[in-house]
């Protein structure tokens, strides 16, 4: 009987530690995505500022760099979104195992978005913004090629 209680307590500690690991991985993934998105926005603003200051030269190389960066951002954001969802599902499953009699949504800090802006799915919005950035840079590349 005492051995069963020790095993049960040890099992709970293992599940709790696994939950912490999934939670930390989710935070890390989100921080990476936010960092890359900030970097991307800074580069795009820099490209637009450069193009507006130098209208007389060919900007094809700059546009290609913007398109490649947009494509990389889309791929990174896609992968991060799926990684985040996998860790979220595993963490929720562990919380349910640890406390099956309670309502998990009250205790889990990573439920879907809520509040006034809760209808905006940020993870999908970032994917859309990267795709639109890629299309915009491709249109600028096409315009640059046609005009020369």
Z-matrix of the N, CA and C atoms (Angstrom, degrees):
N
C 1 1.449
C 2 1.533 1 110.89
N 3 1.332 2 115.72 1 -48.12
C 4 1.459 3 119.74 2 179.58
C 5 1.530 4 110.01 3 -65.95
N 6 1.326 5 117.04 4 -34.43
C 7 1.459 6 121.31 5 178.37
C 8 1.536 7 110.34 6 -65.61
N 9 1.338 8 116.71 7 -39.27
C 10 1.463 9 120.82 8 177.13
C 11 1.525 10 111.32 9 -63.81
N 12 1.339 11 117.44 10 -39.32
C 13 1.465 12 120.69 11 178.38
C 14 1.518 13 110.70 12 -65.50
N 15 1.354 14 117.05 13 -39.71
C 16 1.462 15 120.48 14 178.14
C 17 1.524 16 110.09 15 -65.24
N 18 1.340 17 117.04 16 -42.69
C 19 1.462 18 120.20 17 178.80
C 20 1.520 19 111.16 18 -63.64
N 21 1.338 20 115.90 19 -41.21
C 22 1.459 21 120.52 20 178.66
C 23 1.527 22 110.61 21 -63.34
N 24 1.329 23 117.27 22 -43.87
C 25 1.467 24 121.43 23 178.59
C 26 1.529 25 110.27 24 -65.11
N 27 1.322 26 116.66 25 -42.40
C 28 1.468 27 120.13 26 178.11
C 29 1.522 28 111.52 27 -63.81
N 30 1.332 29 116.40 28 -38.27
C 31 1.460 30 121.31 29 177.98
C 32 1.530 31 110.58 30 -64.42
N 33 1.324 32 116.62 31 -41.01
C 34 1.468 33 120.26 32 177.89
C 35 1.529 34 111.36 33 -64.36
N 36 1.337 35 116.14 34 -40.67
C 37 1.468 36 119.54 35 179.04
C 38 1.521 37 111.26 36 -64.63
N 39 1.324 38 116.76 37 -38.84
C 40 1.469 39 120.69 38 178.32
C 41 1.529 40 109.85 39 -64.81
N 42 1.326 41 116.53 40 -45.01
C 43 1.466 42 120.09 41 179.35
C 44 1.526 43 111.35 42 -64.55
N 45 1.321 44 116.51 43 -38.70
C 46 1.461 45 120.08 44 178.53
C 47 1.525 46 110.71 45 -64.70
N 48 1.314 47 117.15 46 -41.87
C 49 1.459 48 120.44 47 177.85
C 50 1.530 49 111.03 48 -66.31
N 51 1.323 50 117.40 49 -39.47
C 52 1.469 51 120.66 50 176.63
C 53 1.525 52 110.02 51 -63.00
N 54 1.334 53 117.06 52 -40.06
C 55 1.463 54 120.81 53 176.51
C 56 1.532 55 110.22 54 -60.04
N 57 1.334 56 116.18 55 -45.84
C 58 1.472 57 119.81 56 179.46
C 59 1.526 58 111.09 57 -60.02
N 60 1.325 59 117.03 58 -40.45
C 61 1.461 60 120.51 59 -179.78
C 62 1.535 61 111.13 60 -65.01
N 63 1.318 62 116.63 61 -42.59
C 64 1.470 63 119.83 62 177.91
C 65 1.526 64 110.63 63 -65.59
N 66 1.320 65 116.26 64 -40.94
C 67 1.455 66 120.37 65 178.90
C 68 1.530 67 110.43 66 -63.26
N 69 1.323 68 117.79 67 -44.95
C 70 1.466 69 120.81 68 178.84
C 71 1.524 70 111.51 69 -63.77
N 72 1.325 71 117.22 70 -37.81
C 73 1.465 72 120.29 71 178.21
C 74 1.528 73 110.69 72 -66.03
N 75 1.312 74 116.50 73 -38.55
C 76 1.468 75 119.93 74 177.06
C 77 1.529 76 111.04 75 -63.04
N 78 1.314 77 116.63 76 -45.37
C 79 1.473 78 120.44 77 178.78
C 80 1.521 79 110.77 78 -62.38
N 81 1.327 80 116.22 79 -42.60
C 82 1.462 81 120.91 80 179.61
C 83 1.536 82 110.46 81 -61.48
N 84 1.314 83 116.57 82 -45.10
C 85 1.467 84 121.09 83 179.84
C 86 1.526 85 110.82 84 -61.78
N 87 1.314 86 116.98 85 -44.99
C 88 1.465 87 120.48 86 179.10
C 89 1.534 88 111.25 87 -63.79
N 90 1.332 89 116.86 88 -41.51
C 91 1.461 90 120.05 89 178.53
C 92 1.522 91 111.50 90 -63.41
N 93 1.337 92 117.24 91 -40.33
C 94 1.463 93 120.17 92 176.68
C 95 1.523 94 111.10 93 -62.39
N 96 1.310 95 115.88 94 -43.64
C 97 1.461 96 119.27 95 -178.58
C 98 1.524 97 110.84 96 -65.53
N 99 1.329 98 117.02 97 -41.84
C 100 1.463 99 119.30 98 178.31
C 101 1.526 100 111.10 99 -64.89
N 102 1.320 101 116.50 100 -39.57
C 103 1.458 102 119.93 101 178.02
C 104 1.518 103 112.21 102 -63.60
N 105 1.344 104 116.69 103 -44.41
C 106 1.459 105 119.73 104 179.62
C 107 1.523 106 110.97 105 -66.76
N 108 1.317 107 117.29 106 -37.89
C 109 1.465 108 120.44 107 179.04
C 110 1.528 109 110.44 108 -65.18
N 111 1.313 110 117.77 109 -38.99
C 112 1.473 111 120.82 110 176.00
C 113 1.525 112 110.59 111 -63.83
N 114 1.321 113 116.30 112 -43.83
C 115 1.463 114 121.34 113 177.46
C 116 1.527 115 110.04 114 -60.87
N 117 1.308 116 116.61 115 -45.32
C 118 1.469 117 122.05 116 -179.80
C 119 1.532 118 110.35 117 -60.40
N 120 1.330 119 117.07 118 -47.18
C 121 1.461 120 120.42 119 -179.65
C 122 1.523 121 111.21 120 -61.42
N 123 1.322 122 116.77 121 -40.30
C 124 1.461 123 121.18 122 178.85
C 125 1.529 124 110.99 123 -63.31
N 126 1.320 125 116.88 124 -43.46
C 127 1.466 126 120.79 125 179.54
C 128 1.525 127 110.88 126 -66.01
N 129 1.326 128 117.39 127 -43.28
C 130 1.475 129 120.29 128 179.72
C 131 1.528 130 110.56 129 -62.72
N 132 1.310 131 117.52 130 -42.91
C 133 1.468 132 120.51 131 177.11
C 134 1.530 133 109.72 132 -62.63
N 135 1.333 134 117.19 133 -40.23
C 136 1.457 135 120.62 134 176.93
C 137 1.527 136 112.11 135 -62.76
N 138 1.315 137 116.56 136 -41.79
C 139 1.471 138 120.54 137 178.15
C 140 1.522 139 110.14 138 -62.67
N 141 1.320 140 116.65 139 -46.34
C 142 1.471 141 120.02 140 -179.84
C 143 1.525 142 111.59 141 -64.03
N 144 1.317 143 117.43 142 -39.04
C 145 1.468 144 120.85 143 177.61
C 146 1.527 145 110.45 144 -65.48
N 147 1.330 146 116.96 145 -42.40
C 148 1.467 147 121.07 146 179.42
C 149 1.522 148 110.63 147 -62.77
N 150 1.323 149 116.33 148 -45.28
C 151 1.466 150 120.49 149 -178.79
C 152 1.524 151 110.89 150 -65.04
N 153 1.317 152 118.07 151 -39.40
C 154 1.466 153 119.83 152 -179.18
C 155 1.529 154 111.96 153 -70.00
N 156 1.331 155 117.94 154 -27.06
C 157 1.471 156 121.23 155 -179.33
C 158 1.527 157 113.25 156 -85.21
N 159 1.326 158 116.77 157 -20.11
C 160 1.473 159 120.27 158 -176.86
C 161 1.526 160 110.22 159 -129.12
N 162 1.337 161 117.77 160 71.27
C 163 1.466 162 119.52 161 -176.02
C 164 1.529 163 114.32 162 -74.12
N 165 1.327 164 118.71 163 -16.06
C 166 1.458 165 120.65 164 -173.17
C 167 1.535 166 114.19 165 -87.09
N 168 1.319 167 119.81 166 -10.94
C 169 1.467 168 120.34 167 -177.66
C 170 1.532 169 111.29 168 -104.58
N 171 1.308 170 115.72 169 165.53
C 172 1.463 171 122.88 170 179.02
C 173 1.531 172 109.42 171 -76.24
N 174 1.310 173 116.99 172 127.27
C 175 1.464 174 122.16 173 -176.79
C 176 1.525 175 113.06 174 -107.13
N 177 1.304 176 117.75 175 17.77
C 178 1.457 177 121.30 176 -174.39
C 179 1.528 178 112.17 177 -58.22
N 180 1.321 179 117.59 178 -43.93
C 181 1.466 180 121.30 179 -179.19
C 182 1.529 181 111.33 180 -63.32
N 183 1.313 182 116.43 181 -40.04
C 184 1.458 183 120.72 182 -179.76
C 185 1.531 184 110.12 183 -66.66
N 186 1.321 185 116.63 184 -40.94
C 187 1.469 186 120.40 185 178.73
C 188 1.529 187 111.57 186 -66.22
N 189 1.325 188 116.09 187 -39.56
C 190 1.469 189 119.43 188 177.86
C 191 1.530 190 109.97 189 -63.17
N 192 1.333 191 116.84 190 -41.83
C 193 1.469 192 120.05 191 177.71
C 194 1.525 193 110.58 192 -61.61
N 195 1.322 194 117.99 193 -40.67
C 196 1.460 195 121.62 194 177.54
C 197 1.519 196 112.16 195 -64.69
N 198 1.340 197 116.59 196 -39.74
C 199 1.466 198 120.47 197 178.80
C 200 1.525 199 110.86 198 -66.52
N 201 1.327 200 116.93 199 -42.40
C 202 1.467 201 120.59 200 178.72
C 203 1.528 202 110.40 201 -64.40
N 204 1.321 203 116.98 202 -43.71
C 205 1.459 204 120.59 203 178.46
C 206 1.535 205 111.01 204 -63.15
N 207 1.314 206 117.37 205 -38.28
C 208 1.472 207 120.78 206 177.33
C 209 1.521 208 110.87 207 -64.70
N 210 1.318 209 116.25 208 -41.93
C 211 1.466 210 120.62 209 178.89
C 212 1.526 211 111.04 210 -65.49
N 213 1.328 212 116.82 211 -41.44
C 214 1.468 213 120.27 212 176.15
C 215 1.527 214 110.89 213 -63.35
N 216 1.318 215 117.23 214 -41.48
C 217 1.457 216 121.34 215 178.13
C 218 1.518 217 111.98 216 -62.66
N 219 1.339 218 116.13 217 -40.44
C 220 1.462 219 119.69 218 178.17
C 221 1.529 220 110.31 219 -62.98
N 222 1.335 221 116.58 220 -46.96
C 223 1.469 222 119.95 221 179.77
C 224 1.519 223 112.35 222 -62.98
N 225 1.316 224 116.79 223 -43.19
C 226 1.461 225 120.83 224 179.21
C 227 1.523 226 111.06 225 -64.29
N 228 1.325 227 116.68 226 -43.38
C 229 1.458 228 120.44 227 -179.16
C 230 1.528 229 110.84 228 -67.21
N 231 1.316 230 117.32 229 -37.21
C 232 1.470 231 121.77 230 177.65
C 233 1.526 232 109.94 231 -62.03
N 234 1.331 233 115.81 232 -47.98
C 235 1.466 234 120.47 233 -179.34
C 236 1.528 235 110.84 234 -65.29
N 237 1.309 236 117.16 235 -42.05
C 238 1.468 237 121.03 236 -179.74
C 239 1.526 238 111.11 237 -64.33
N 240 1.320 239 116.82 238 -38.53
C 241 1.469 240 120.67 239 178.95
C 242 1.524 241 110.69 240 -61.58
N 243 1.325 242 116.09 241 -45.30
C 244 1.463 243 119.13 242 -179.36
C 245 1.532 244 112.09 243 -70.13
N 246 1.304 245 117.40 244 -38.59
C 247 1.462 246 120.98 245 176.68
C 248 1.525 247 110.36 246 -62.09
N 249 1.315 248 115.75 247 -43.04
C 250 1.458 249 120.39 248 179.97
C 251 1.526 250 111.10 249 -62.25
N 252 1.317 251 116.89 250 -42.68
C 253 1.469 252 120.30 251 -179.58
C 254 1.533 253 111.62 252 -65.79
N 255 1.318 254 117.40 253 -38.44
C 256 1.471 255 120.57 254 178.24
C 257 1.523 256 110.22 255 -62.58
N 258 1.336 257 116.76 256 -48.54
C 259 1.467 258 120.45 257 -179.94
C 260 1.524 259 111.57 258 -66.35
N 261 1.327 260 116.99 259 -34.77
C 262 1.467 261 120.25 260 178.01
C 263 1.520 262 110.87 261 -64.18
N 264 1.325 263 117.00 262 -45.84
C 265 1.468 264 120.92 263 179.78
C 266 1.530 265 111.28 264 -62.50
N 267 1.329 266 116.23 265 -42.89
C 268 1.463 267 119.57 266 179.25
C 269 1.526 268 111.39 267 -65.60
N 270 1.318 269 117.09 268 -40.38
C 271 1.466 270 120.44 269 179.92
C 272 1.528 271 110.85 270 -66.20
N 273 1.321 272 117.22 271 -42.43
C 274 1.469 273 119.67 272 178.07
C 275 1.517 274 110.44 273 -64.11
N 276 1.318 275 117.33 274 -39.97
C 277 1.466 276 120.89 275 177.46
C 278 1.529 277 111.22 276 -60.60
N 279 1.332 278 116.50 277 -41.72
C 280 1.467 279 120.18 278 178.41
C 281 1.528 280 111.63 279 -65.97
N 282 1.334 281 117.01 280 -39.59
C 283 1.462 282 119.98 281 178.72
C 284 1.523 283 109.94 282 -64.56
N 285 1.323 284 117.41 283 -40.03
C 286 1.462 285 120.77 284 178.38
C 287 1.528 286 110.77 285 -64.79
N 288 1.342 287 117.13 286 -36.91
C 289 1.463 288 120.41 287 176.93
C 290 1.525 289 111.41 288 -67.03
N 291 1.326 290 116.32 289 -37.76
C 292 1.463 291 119.92 290 -178.68
C 293 1.524 292 112.23 291 -73.05
N 294 1.313 293 116.12 292 -33.28
C 295 1.465 294 119.74 293 -175.95
C 296 1.524 295 110.00 294 -140.51
N 297 1.328 296 117.65 295 72.64
C 298 1.469 297 119.60 296 -174.91
C 299 1.524 298 114.20 297 -69.38
N 300 1.314 299 118.25 298 -23.12
C 301 1.461 300 120.04 299 -175.72
C 302 1.524 301 113.05 300 -85.34
N 303 1.321 302 118.45 301 -8.38
C 304 1.461 303 121.00 302 -177.38
C 305 1.521 304 111.19 303 -105.20
N 306 1.321 305 115.32 304 160.42
C 307 1.457 306 121.52 305 176.70
C 308 1.531 307 108.07 306 -78.04
N 309 1.316 308 116.40 307 111.78
C 310 1.467 309 121.81 308 -173.52
C 311 1.522 310 112.29 309 -63.18
N 312 1.315 311 117.62 310 -36.17
C 313 1.461 312 120.72 311 -175.58
C 314 1.530 313 112.91 312 -58.87
N 315 1.326 314 118.21 313 -24.97
C 316 1.460 315 121.33 314 178.71
C 317 1.529 316 111.86 315 -71.98
N 318 1.331 317 117.67 316 -25.27
C 319 1.456 318 121.73 317 -172.42
C 320 1.525 319 114.02 318 -107.66
N 321 1.311 320 117.70 319 -19.16
C 322 1.463 321 121.06 320 -175.58
C 323 1.522 322 109.34 321 -87.12
N 324 1.335 323 117.97 322 122.97
C 325 1.462 324 120.37 323 -174.74
C 326 1.520 325 114.55 324 -80.55
N 327 1.317 326 119.06 325 -1.46
C 328 1.460 327 120.52 326 -174.97
C 329 1.518 328 111.54 327 -122.30
N 330 1.301 329 115.31 328 49.40
C 331 1.457 330 120.32 329 173.97
C 332 1.521 331 108.49 330 -75.75
N 333 1.317 332 118.60 331 166.92
C 334 1.467 333 120.12 332 178.59
C 335 1.530 334 111.59 333 -56.08
N 336 1.322 335 115.36 334 160.20
C 337 1.459 336 121.34 335 -176.32
C 338 1.527 337 110.89 336 -54.26
N 339 1.324 338 115.32 337 146.70
C 340 1.454 339 120.06 338 178.01
C 341 1.526 340 108.67 339 -139.92
N 342 1.295 341 116.55 340 177.54
C 343 1.455 342 120.91 341 -179.59
C 344 1.518 343 111.26 342 88.60
N 345 1.326 344 115.20 343 -167.31
C 346 1.464 345 120.73 344 -175.76
C 347 1.522 346 112.14 345 -60.09
N 348 1.332 347 117.19 346 -43.81
C 349 1.466 348 121.49 347 -179.03
C 350 1.520 349 112.26 348 -90.48
N 351 1.316 350 117.85 349 12.67
C 352 1.456 351 121.74 350 -178.16
C 353 1.513 352 114.23 351 -63.51
N 354 1.304 353 117.98 352 -22.52
C 355 1.461 354 121.22 353 179.73
C 356 1.528 355 111.60 354 -75.65
N 357 1.337 356 117.72 355 -13.55
C 358 1.461 357 121.38 356 179.59
C 359 1.527 358 108.80 357 -90.16
N 360 1.327 359 118.37 358 109.73
C 361 1.471 360 119.69 359 178.43
C 362 1.534 361 109.74 360 -77.96
N 363 1.322 362 116.77 361 97.57
C 364 1.464 363 122.46 362 -172.80
C 365 1.523 364 111.73 363 -56.03
N 366 1.324 365 117.85 364 -41.83
C 367 1.468 366 119.98 365 -177.61
C 368 1.525 367 111.68 366 -63.29
N 369 1.318 368 116.84 367 -38.29
C 370 1.465 369 120.23 368 177.13
C 371 1.520 370 110.60 369 -75.41
N 372 1.332 371 116.76 370 -33.98
C 373 1.457 372 120.74 371 179.41
C 374 1.526 373 110.86 372 -62.94
N 375 1.332 374 117.32 373 -41.49
C 376 1.463 375 120.05 374 178.54
C 377 1.517 376 111.03 375 -62.98
N 378 1.327 377 117.25 376 -41.67
C 379 1.465 378 120.09 377 176.63
C 380 1.527 379 110.54 378 -59.93
N 381 1.316 380 116.65 379 -43.26
C 382 1.463 381 121.14 380 -179.89
C 383 1.530 382 110.82 381 -64.65
N 384 1.328 383 116.94 382 -41.65
C 385 1.467 384 119.77 383 -179.69
C 386 1.528 385 111.82 384 -65.11
N 387 1.330 386 117.29 385 -40.93
C 388 1.466 387 119.57 386 176.58
C 389 1.524 388 110.90 387 -63.98
N 390 1.331 389 117.34 388 -41.26
C 391 1.469 390 120.64 389 178.87
C 392 1.528 391 110.61 390 -64.20
N 393 1.327 392 116.87 391 -42.66
C 394 1.464 393 120.10 392 177.97
C 395 1.528 394 111.42 393 -65.59
N 396 1.326 395 116.74 394 -37.94
C 397 1.460 396 119.91 395 175.92
C 398 1.518 397 111.53 396 -62.04
N 399 1.329 398 116.59 397 -42.46
C 400 1.466 399 120.60 398 177.45
C 401 1.522 400 110.44 399 -61.57
N 402 1.330 401 117.02 400 -46.71
C 403 1.468 402 120.33 401 179.83
C 404 1.529 403 111.72 402 -63.01
N 405 1.321 404 117.13 403 -38.87
C 406 1.464 405 120.74 404 178.69
C 407 1.528 406 110.86 405 -64.53
N 408 1.329 407 116.58 406 -44.13
C 409 1.463 408 118.92 407 178.39
C 410 1.529 409 111.25 408 -66.72
N 411 1.325 410 117.92 409 -35.58
C 412 1.462 411 120.24 410 176.94
C 413 1.533 412 110.31 411 -65.62
N 414 1.336 413 117.41 412 -38.40
C 415 1.461 414 120.26 413 176.65
C 416 1.533 415 110.85 414 -64.64
N 417 1.339 416 116.73 415 -39.54
C 418 1.468 417 119.99 416 177.45
C 419 1.527 418 111.23 417 -66.60
N 420 1.324 419 117.00 418 -37.67
C 421 1.471 420 120.68 419 176.43
C 422 1.525 421 109.53 420 -62.66
N 423 1.323 422 116.70 421 -46.45
C 424 1.464 423 120.86 422 179.25
C 425 1.534 424 110.62 423 -60.62
N 426 1.320 425 116.94 424 -43.82
C 427 1.470 426 121.41 425 178.62
C 428 1.526 427 110.79 426 -61.67
N 429 1.321 428 116.07 427 -41.06
C 430 1.469 429 120.21 428 -179.56
C 431 1.527 430 111.08 429 -66.79
N 432 1.320 431 116.37 430 -39.55
C 433 1.465 432 120.07 431 179.69
C 434 1.524 433 110.60 432 -68.70
N 435 1.317 434 117.28 433 -43.02
C 436 1.462 435 121.58 434 -178.35
C 437 1.523 436 111.39 435 -67.61
N 438 1.313 437 117.35 436 -38.12
C 439 1.467 438 120.27 437 -177.07
C 440 1.532 439 112.72 438 -73.51
N 441 1.320 440 118.24 439 -16.84
C 442 1.488 441 120.44 440 179.72
C 443 1.485 442 112.17 441 -100.34
